[in-house]
Amino acid sequence: MKTGKSFKFWQWETIVVSMVVYAIYYFVRKNFSIAMPGLTAEYGISNTSFGIVIAIASVVYGFSRFVNGFIVEKVSTRVFMAIGLMLCAVSNLCFGFGVDLSYLITGVHEGPQMVNMLILVMGVTIVLNQYFQGMGYPPCARMLPQWIHPGELATKMSIWNTSHSIGASCAVVVCGLVMTNMGADMSGNSSVVATITQNLSHSIRNWADLSDAEQTSRVLAYASHYGAWRWCFFIPACVAVCGAVISLIGLHDSPQSIGLPEMEGTHTGKEETKGREGAHKAFLRHMVFRNKWVWMLASANVFVYVLRMGVLDWGPKFLTEDRGMDIKSAAWSVAVFEITAIVGTIFAGWATDHIFKGKAHRMCLFSMAGACLFLGIFAMFPGLNPIVSMIVLAMAGFCIYGPQALIGIGSANQATKEASATANGVAGIFGYVGSALSALGVGFIADHFGWTAVFITFICAGLVGAVIFLCMWKAPRDGYERSKKFTASLLSK
């Protein structure tokens, strides 16, 4: 039992430490997007191949969040998060050694056989990493509603949700610096230069329209830092190990776990049914699987993730290939997108509690409309100044991340703290179906129709999501009254 410090102290310690730990989960996840251009330049891996890998990995991540949402209801959240980060570290190390593993299997250093094996190794390690990534959010979805009252959950959880953007922005900045400062200088190796030239000419649709100087500049940028992409996995792996230690030391499962009482206003009546056979499953069925508001939030999450992951996963790719940015500028553009998303997430949470009285779905409607507006401007004016393009993309990030955070908050409130992890598991698997559709769609559309068509697809997805939120306009703030009625009826039997 821990005494001598206030509930607020332990509450904020839990929020801040879980933010740091979950930011590290994203640090070892969003590193791949910065490594992609280097892998294309060195090995000629196409957008379609990347799209297939990202799509499969996204479905696995959603499945992992769904499965782990059940598991984490019965185990220690801090231990669960620590184990997940350690496994992420191992998978990132394996990815960094992907070329070596491919050589051990095929016996060749180059050529189609080696590249195909690298894609397979890449796919396996990314899929494993995504499953382990799915061990990060469910513990937080279970732990934080234990510490935060429903009336302030949107505000404080929106602050917590900035951990996504903090981790992702750190990943793109650090890995962007890695890609432009590390690796071997092979610019004097004519064979390497020729290979990179051939690979970029196949990957970049407007390659023939570039001047000789622009082509040479792009080729030498990659040749001068050959193999730097490996360090985009080695460095995050080391950080993940540190995050596992922080999780074990600084997290607390619930107020009761350190001798504090349950928060007022969060009693569901579920404790009274403890010991009754099938009571927990019945509670989950009623509060999650038969709750139409949970399903509507989950459905909207598909379209939110099409936008969010489309920009985040493919940002460095379309900025370098379509807008002519170098990899460093592209990395900073995506970082600004994430940093602006932090402000947008916090604003969305504040507005939900103070303007919409805790009704997250109403704030989501306005956020999706704003995201469609700014993505439309970005798509319609491809000749914008790079700084203006960065600002427009950043404003899209400001709007996109509100719904991303609020769907989890809304799901937790609708299902109550006793079923929040399961509800978020449902929303998560729908979200990463959207991420998979985004990955497959972006890769295919970019290769065959260009990046403008990709953004038109994003806008259409955003409009569908907005319509779903509009249909939820009259939904209640939370499900605590629903849960009390259900447990009362269960006890009366």
C-alpha positions in Angstrom: 0.0 0.0 0.0 1.3 3.4 -1.0 0.4 6.3 1.3 1.4 10.0 1.9 0.6 11.2 -1.6 -2.8 12.4 -3.0 -5.0 10.7 -5.5 -4.1 13.4 -8.0 -0.4 12.7 -7.7 -0.9 9.0 -8.4 -3.4 9.8 -11.2 -1.0 12.1 -13.0 1.9 9.8 -12.5 -0.1 7.0 -14.1 -1.2 9.2 -17.0 2.3 10.6 -17.7 4.2 7.3 -17.4 1.7 5.5 -19.6 2.1 8.4 -22.1 5.8 7.9 -22.2 5.5 4.1 -22.5 2.9 4.3 -25.2 4.9 7.0 -27.1 7.7 4.4 -27.2 5.3 1.9 -28.7 4.8 4.3 -31.6 8.5 5.1 -31.8 9.2 1.4 -32.6 6.3 1.4 -35.0 6.4 4.5 -37.2 10.1 4.1 -37.9 9.2 1.9 -40.9 7.7 4.8 -42.9 11.0 6.7 -42.9 12.9 3.6 -43.9 10.6 2.8 -46.9 12.2 5.3 -49.4 15.7 3.9 -48.6 14.5 0.4 -49.1 13.0 1.4 -52.4 16.1 3.1 -53.6 18.5 0.2 -52.6 16.3 -2.8 -53.4 13.6 -1.5 -55.7 10.7 -2.5 -53.5 7.5 -1.1 -55.0 4.6 0.8 -53.4 2.3 -2.1 -54.1 4.6 -4.5 -52.1 4.9 -2.1 -49.2 1.1 -1.7 -49.3 0.5 -5.4 -49.1 2.9 -5.7 -46.1 1.4 -2.7 -44.3 -2.2 -4.0 -45.0 -1.5 -7.4 -43.6 0.3 -5.9 -40.6 -2.6 -3.5 -40.0 -5.1 -6.4 -39.8 -2.8 -8.3 -37.5 -2.5 -5.2 -35.3 -6.3 -4.8 -35.1 -6.7 -8.5 -34.4 -4.1 -8.2 -31.7 -5.8 -5.2 -30.0 -9.1 -7.2 -30.1 -7.6 -10.4 -28.6 -5.5 -8.5 -26.0 -8.5 -6.5 -25.0 -9.9 -9.7 -23.5 -6.6 -11.0 -22.1 -5.7 -7.7 -20.3 -8.9 -7.7 -18.3 -7.4 -10.6 -16.2 -3.7 -9.7 -16.0 -1.4 -6.9 -14.7 -1.5 -4.0 -17.2 2.1 -2.7 -16.4 3.6 -6.2 -16.8 1.7 -6.8 -20.0 2.9 -3.5 -21.5 6.5 -4.2 -20.6 6.4 -7.7 -22.2 5.0 -6.1 -25.4 7.8 -3.6 -25.7 10.5 -6.2 -25.2 9.0 -8.3 -28.0 8.8 -5.1 -30.2 12.5 -4.6 -29.6 13.3 -8.1 -30.7 11.3 -7.8 -33.9 12.9 -4.4 -34.8 16.3 -5.9 -34.4 15.3 -8.8 -36.7 14.1 -6.3 -39.3 17.4 -4.3 -39.1 19.2 -7.6 -39.9 16.7 -8.4 -42.6 19.3 -8.3 -45.5 21.6 -10.6 -43.5 18.8 -13.1 -42.8 17.8 -13.0 -46.5 21.4 -13.8 -47.5 21.6 -16.7 -45.0 18.4 -18.2 -46.6 19.2 -17.5 -50.3 23.0 -17.5 -50.3 23.0 -14.4 -52.6 23.6 -10.7 -51.9 21.5 -9.3 -54.7 19.1 -10.0 -57.5 15.4 -10.9 -57.6 15.7 -14.0 -55.4 17.4 -11.9 -52.6 14.9 -9.0 -52.9 11.9 -11.4 -52.8 13.3 -13.0 -49.7 13.9 -9.6 -48.1 10.2 -8.7 -48.8 9.2 -11.9 -47.1 11.5 -11.4 -44.1 10.3 -7.8 -43.9 6.7 -8.9 -44.0 7.1 -11.5 -41.3 9.0 -9.2 -38.9 6.6 -6.3 -39.5 3.6 -8.6 -38.9 5.1 -9.9 -35.7 6.0 -6.3 -34.6 2.4 -5.2 -35.2 1.0 -8.1 -33.1 3.3 -7.1 -30.3 2.3 -3.4 -30.8 -1.3 -4.6 -30.1 -0.2 -5.3 -26.5 0.2 -1.5 -25.9 -3.2 0.1 -26.1 -5.5 -2.4 -24.4 -3.7 -2.1 -21.0 -4.1 1.7 -21.2 -7.7 1.4 -22.2 -8.3 -0.7 -19.1 -6.1 1.2 -16.7 -6.9 4.9 -17.4 -10.7 4.7 -16.9 -9.9 3.3 -13.5 -8.0 6.6 -12.7 -10.1 9.2 -14.6 -13.7 10.1 -14.0 -16.1 10.0 -17.1 -16.8 13.7 -16.7 -13.1 14.5 -17.4 -12.1 11.5 -19.4 -12.2 13.3 -22.8 -9.9 16.1 -21.5 -7.4 14.0 -19.8 -7.5 11.1 -22.2 -7.0 13.6 -25.1 -3.8 14.7 -23.3 -2.8 11.1 -23.0 -3.6 10.5 -26.6 -0.9 12.9 -27.7 1.5 10.1 -26.9 0.7 8.7 -30.4 1.8 11.9 -32.0 4.8 12.4 -29.7 6.1 8.9 -30.4 5.4 9.1 -34.1 7.0 12.6 -34.5 10.0 11.5 -32.5 10.3 8.5 -34.8 10.2 10.5 -38.0 12.6 13.2 -36.7 15.1 10.7 -35.3 14.9 8.4 -38.3 15.0 11.3 -40.7 18.3 12.4 -39.1 19.5 8.8 -39.3 18.7 8.5 -43.0 20.6 11.8 -43.8 23.6 11.3 -41.4 24.3 7.6 -41.1 25.1 4.7 -43.4 28.0 4.1 -45.8 29.0 6.6 -48.5 28.7 4.7 -51.7 28.4 7.6 -54.0 31.6 6.7 -55.6 30.5 3.1 -56.4 29.2 3.1 -59.9 27.3 -0.2 -59.5 25.4 1.1 -56.4 24.6 4.4 -58.2 23.4 2.6 -61.2 21.1 0.3 -59.1 19.6 3.2 -57.2 19.0 5.1 -60.4 17.2 2.2 -62.0 15.1 1.6 -58.8 14.1 5.2 -58.5 13.2 5.5 -62.2 10.8 2.6 -61.7 9.3 3.9 -58.5 8.9 7.6 -59.2 6.1 8.2 -61.8 7.4 11.5 -63.0 11.1 10.5 -63.1 11.5 11.2 -66.8 10.2 14.8 -66.2 12.9 15.6 -63.7 16.1 17.4 -64.9 19.4 15.5 -65.0 20.5 17.6 -62.0 17.4 16.6 -60.0 17.8 13.0 -60.8 21.5 13.0 -59.9 20.7 14.8 -56.6 18.1 12.3 -55.5 20.3 9.3 -56.4 23.4 10.6 -54.6 21.3 11.5 -51.5 20.6 7.8 -51.1 24.0 6.5 -52.3 25.7 8.8 -49.7 23.9 7.1 -46.9 23.6 3.5 -48.1 22.2 1.1 -45.5 21.2 3.9 -43.1 17.7 2.4 -43.0 19.0 -0.4 -40.7 19.6 2.1 -37.9 15.9 3.2 -38.2 15.3 -0.2 -36.4 18.4 -0.7 -34.2 18.0 2.6 -32.3 14.3 2.3 -31.6 14.8 -1.3 -30.4 17.2 0.0 -27.7 14.6 2.7 -26.7 11.9 0.0 -26.4 14.0 -2.0 -23.8 14.2 1.2 -21.7 10.4 1.7 -22.1 9.8 -1.8 -20.7 11.7 -1.0 -17.6 9.8 2.3 -17.2 6.5 0.4 -17.4 7.4 -2.0 -14.6 8.6 0.8 -12.3 6.1 3.6 -12.9 2.6 2.2 -13.8 -0.2 1.3 -11.4 -3.1 -0.9 -12.5 -5.8 0.9 -10.5 -6.3 3.1 -7.3 -7.2 -0.1 -5.4 -3.8 -1.7 -6.4 -2.0 0.9 -4.2 -4.5 1.1 -1.4 -6.7 4.0 -2.7 -10.6 3.8 -2.9 -12.6 3.5 -6.1 -13.5 6.8 -7.8 -16.9 8.2 -7.0 -19.5 8.0 -9.8 -17.8 5.0 -11.6 -19.6 2.2 -9.7 -21.2 -0.1 -12.3 -22.7 -2.7 -9.9 -20.5 -5.3 -11.5 -18.8 -6.2 -8.3 -22.1 -7.3 -6.8 -22.3 -10.0 -9.5 -18.8 -11.3 -8.8 -18.9 -15.1 -8.4 -22.1 -15.5 -10.5 -21.5 -17.9 -13.3 -21.3 -16.1 -16.7 -21.9 -12.7 -15.2 -18.7 -11.1 -16.7 -19.5 -12.5 -20.2 -23.1 -11.3 -19.9 -21.9 -7.8 -18.9 -19.5 -7.7 -21.9 -22.3 -8.9 -24.2 -24.7 -6.2 -23.0 -22.2 -3.3 -22.7 -20.2 -4.0 -25.8 -21.5 -6.5 -28.3 -25.2 -5.4 -28.0 -24.4 -1.7 -27.7 -25.2 0.0 -31.0 -23.2 3.1 -30.0 -20.0 1.0 -29.6 -20.6 -0.5 -33.1 -21.2 2.9 -34.7 -18.0 4.3 -33.2 -16.2 1.2 -34.4 -17.6 1.6 -37.9 -16.6 5.3 -38.1 -13.1 4.2 -37.0 -12.6 2.5 -40.3 -12.7 5.8 -42.1 -10.8 7.7 -39.5 -7.9 5.3 -39.9 -8.0 5.4 -43.7 -7.1 9.1 -43.3 -4.8 8.9 -40.4 -2.7 6.0 -41.4 -2.8 7.0 -45.0 -0.9 10.2 -44.3 1.3 8.8 -41.5 2.4 5.6 -43.3 2.8 7.1 -46.7 3.7 10.8 -45.9 7.5 10.5 -46.6 6.7 8.6 -49.8 4.3 11.0 -51.5 6.2 14.0 -50.3 9.4 12.8 -51.9 7.9 11.3 -55.0 5.1 13.7 -55.8 6.1 17.0 -54.2 9.8 16.7 -54.8 11.0 17.1 -51.2 14.2 15.5 -50.0 13.8 12.8 -47.3 14.9 15.2 -44.5 12.2 17.8 -45.5 9.6 15.1 -45.9 10.4 13.7 -42.4 10.0 17.2 -40.9 6.8 17.7 -42.7 5.3 14.6 -41.3 6.7 15.5 -37.9 4.9 18.9 -38.1 1.8 17.0 -39.0 2.2 15.0 -35.8 3.1 18.0 -33.7 0.0 19.9 -34.9 -2.0 16.7 -34.2 -1.0 17.0 -30.5 -2.6 20.4 -30.3 -5.6 19.2 -32.2 -6.0 16.2 -29.9 -5.9 18.3 -26.8 -8.3 20.8 -28.3 -10.8 18.1 -29.3 -10.8 16.6 -25.8 -11.3 20.0 -24.2 -14.1 20.9 -26.6 -15.8 17.5 -26.0 -16.0 18.1 -22.2 -16.6 21.9 -22.2 -18.7 22.5 -25.4 -20.3 19.1 -26.2 -20.8 18.0 -22.5 -18.7 14.8 -22.9 -20.4 13.7 -26.1 -17.3 12.8 -28.1 -19.2 11.8 -31.3 -20.4 15.4 -31.8 -16.8 16.8 -31.8 -15.8 14.0 -34.2 -18.3 15.2 -36.8 -16.8 18.7 -36.9 -13.2 17.3 -36.9 -13.9 15.0 -39.9 -15.4 17.9 -41.9 -12.3 20.0 -41.2 -10.0 17.1 -42.2 -11.8 16.7 -45.6 -11.5 20.5 -46.2 -7.7 20.7 -45.7 -7.0 17.4 -47.5 -9.0 18.8 -50.4 -6.9 22.0 -50.5 -3.7 19.9 -50.4 -4.9 17.7 -53.3 -6.3 20.5 -55.5 -3.2 22.7 -55.3 -0.2 20.5 -56.0 2.0 23.5 -56.9 1.7 25.1 -53.5 4.9 26.4 -51.9 6.5 23.6 -49.8 6.0 25.6 -46.6 2.3 26.3 -47.4 1.9 22.5 -48.3 3.4 21.7 -44.9 1.0 24.0 -43.1 -2.1 22.7 -45.0 -1.1 19.1 -44.2 -0.5 20.1 -40.6 -4.0 21.5 -40.3 -5.4 18.2 -41.7 -3.4 16.5 -38.8 -5.0 19.0 -36.3 -8.4 17.7 -37.4 -7.8 14.0 -38.1 -6.4 13.2 -34.7 -9.4 14.5 -32.8 -11.7 11.6 -33.9 -8.8 9.1 -33.6 -8.5 9.9 -29.9 -12.2 10.5 -29.2 -13.4 7.2 -30.6 -11.4 5.4 -27.9 -12.6 7.8 -25.3 -16.2 7.4 -26.5 -16.0 3.6 -26.6 -14.6 3.6 -23.0 -17.4 5.8 -21.8 -20.1 3.8 -23.6 -18.9 0.5 -22.3 -17.8 1.8 -18.8 -14.5 1.2 -17.1 -15.3 -2.5 -16.6 -15.5 -3.2 -20.3 -13.4 -0.4 -21.8 -10.6 -2.6 -23.0 -12.9 -4.9 -24.8 -14.8 -2.0 -26.4 -11.6 -0.5 -27.5 -10.5 -3.8 -28.9 -13.6 -3.8 -31.1 -13.0 -0.3 -32.2 -9.3 -1.1 -32.8 -9.9 -4.0 -35.1 -12.3 -1.9 -37.2 -9.7 0.9 -37.2 -7.0 -1.3 -38.5 -9.3 -2.8 -41.2 -9.4 0.9 -42.3 -5.6 1.0 -42.0 -5.3 -2.1 -44.2 -7.7 -0.8 -46.8 -5.6 2.4 -46.8 -2.4 0.5 -47.2 -3.6 -1.6 -50.1 -5.5 1.2 -51.7 -2.7 3.8 -51.5 -0.1 1.5 -52.8 -2.2 0.4 -55.8 -3.7 3.8 -56.6 -0.3 5.6 -56.3 1.3 3.1 -58.7 -1.5 3.2 -61.2 -3.2 6.6 -60.9 -0.9 8.9 -59.0 -1.0 10.6 -55.6 -3.8 13.1 -56.5 -6.2 10.2 -56.8 -5.0 8.9 -53.4 -6.1 12.2 -51.8 -9.5 12.1 -53.5 -10.0 8.7 -52.0 -9.0 10.1 -48.5 -11.6 12.8 -48.9 -14.4 10.4 -49.8 -13.5 8.2 -46.8 -13.6 11.3 -44.5 -17.1 12.2 -45.7 -18.5 8.7 -45.0 -17.0 8.9 -41.5 -18.7 12.3 -41.0 -22.1 10.9 -42.0 -21.7 8.1 -39.4 -21.0 10.6 -36.6 -23.9 12.7 -37.7 -26.2 9.6 -37.2 -24.9 9.4 -33.6 -25.8 13.0 -32.7 -28.4 12.0 -30.1 -26.3 9.3 -28.4 -25.7 9.6 -24.6 -22.4 10.6 -23.0 -21.7 7.3 -21.4 -23.1 3.9 -20.5 -23.1 4.0 -16.7 -26.8 4.2 -16.3 -27.2 1.4 -18.8 -24.7 -0.8 -16.8 -26.6 -0.2 -13.5 -29.9 -1.2 -15.0 -28.3 -4.3 -16.5 -26.7 -5.4 -13.2 -29.8 -4.7 -11.3 -31.8 -6.9 -13.6 -29.2 -9.6 -13.4 -29.3 -9.5 -9.6 -33.1 -9.7 -9.5 -33.1 -13.0 -11.3 
